[in-house]
Amino acid sequence: MDDYSDDELYAPLKYSYVIAEVENKYGVWDFKDKKAILPFEYDKIISYQKYLLLEKNGLVTFYPNVGTEPKYKNLESYIGAFTRFETPDGRKGWIDRKGKEYFDQ
């Protein structure tokens, strides 16, 4: 999430993205470009129009904003530019739409 503009961070996902299942694992396929956008390794993928919730091994992340590797125990829906998170070890905080973490004191 290094060089995304604010317009890209708030834009809907591409219309050509499709969540698909292969051998009980989920991924994202771009039917226009005929290629996998996300590998078929996730236990669950939920679309929220502007981002996807990816779940693997009981952990979650938001794509594209937070990344592709699930590392949070819990992520709440975005409130403006931020989402609330909890790590597996119980630490809590906020993440902005560029993936920067702000831990509670």
C-alpha positions as CSV (number, residue, x, y, z in Angstrom):
1,M,0.0,0.0,0.0
2,D,2.8,2.4,-0.7
3,D,1.8,4.7,-3.5
4,Y,-2.0,4.7,-3.7
5,S,-3.7,8.0,-4.2
6,D,-6.8,8.9,-2.1
7,D,-8.9,8.4,-5.2
8,E,-7.7,4.8,-5.5
9,L,-8.2,4.1,-1.8
10,Y,-11.8,5.1,-1.9
11,A,-12.6,3.8,-5.4
12,P,-14.7,0.6,-5.9
13,L,-12.9,-2.6,-6.8
14,K,-12.6,-3.3,-10.5
15,Y,-15.8,-4.5,-12.0
16,S,-14.0,-7.5,-13.6
17,Y,-12.9,-9.0,-10.2
18,V,-14.7,-12.2,-9.3
19,I,-14.4,-14.1,-6.0
20,A,-14.0,-17.7,-6.9
21,E,-13.5,-21.0,-5.2
22,V,-11.1,-23.8,-6.2
23,E,-10.7,-26.9,-4.1
24,N,-12.4,-25.3,-1.0
25,K,-10.1,-22.2,-1.1
26,Y,-11.1,-18.8,-2.3
27,G,-9.3,-16.3,-4.4
28,V,-10.0,-13.4,-6.8
29,W,-9.9,-13.8,-10.5
30,D,-9.9,-10.9,-13.0
31,F,-12.1,-12.1,-15.9
32,K,-11.1,-9.2,-18.1
33,D,-7.3,-9.7,-17.8
34,K,-7.7,-13.5,-17.3
35,K,-5.4,-13.8,-14.3
36,A,-5.5,-14.4,-10.6
37,I,-5.4,-11.2,-8.5
38,L,-5.4,-13.0,-5.2
39,P,-4.3,-16.7,-5.0
40,F,-6.7,-19.4,-4.1
41,E,-5.6,-19.8,-0.5
42,Y,-8.2,-18.0,1.6
43,D,-10.8,-19.7,3.8
44,K,-13.3,-16.8,3.1
45,I,-13.5,-13.6,1.1
46,I,-16.2,-11.0,1.6
47,S,-16.7,-8.1,-0.7
48,Y,-17.4,-4.6,0.7
49,Q,-17.4,-2.9,-2.8
50,K,-14.2,-0.8,-2.0
51,Y,-12.2,-3.5,-0.3
52,L,-12.3,-7.2,0.5
53,L,-12.1,-9.0,3.8
54,L,-9.7,-11.9,3.5
55,E,-9.7,-14.7,6.1
56,K,-7.1,-17.5,6.5
57,N,-6.4,-19.7,9.5
58,G,-8.7,-17.6,11.7
59,L,-7.0,-14.3,10.9
60,V,-8.3,-11.4,8.7
61,T,-7.1,-8.5,6.6
62,F,-8.6,-5.9,4.2
63,Y,-7.4,-5.9,0.6
64,P,-6.1,-3.7,-0.9
65,N,-5.8,-1.3,2.0
66,V,-4.2,-3.4,4.7
67,G,-2.6,-6.1,2.6
68,T,-3.0,-9.7,1.5
69,E,-1.6,-11.5,4.5
70,P,-4.2,-11.9,7.3
71,K,-2.7,-11.0,10.6
72,Y,-5.5,-9.6,12.7
73,K,-7.9,-11.5,15.1
74,N,-10.6,-8.9,14.3
75,L,-11.1,-5.9,11.9
76,E,-14.2,-3.8,12.1
77,S,-15.8,-1.9,9.2
78,Y,-14.2,1.4,8.2
79,I,-15.3,4.5,9.9
80,G,-14.2,7.2,7.5
81,A,-10.5,6.6,6.8
82,F,-9.9,4.2,9.8
83,T,-10.8,0.6,10.9
84,R,-10.5,-0.8,14.4
85,F,-8.3,-3.9,14.8
86,E,-7.2,-6.5,17.4
87,T,-4.1,-8.6,17.0
88,P,-4.0,-12.3,18.0
89,D,-2.1,-11.3,21.3
90,G,-5.0,-8.9,22.2
91,R,-3.4,-5.6,21.3
92,K,-5.9,-3.1,19.8
93,G,-5.8,0.0,17.8
94,W,-6.7,1.7,14.5
95,I,-5.4,1.2,10.9
96,D,-5.7,3.9,8.2
97,R,-6.6,3.2,4.6
98,K,-2.9,3.1,3.7
99,G,-2.3,0.3,6.2
100,K,-0.5,2.3,9.0
101,E,-1.3,1.0,12.4
102,Y,-1.9,3.2,15.5
103,F,-1.9,1.1,18.7
104,D,-4.0,2.1,21.8
105,Q,-1.9,3.3,24.7
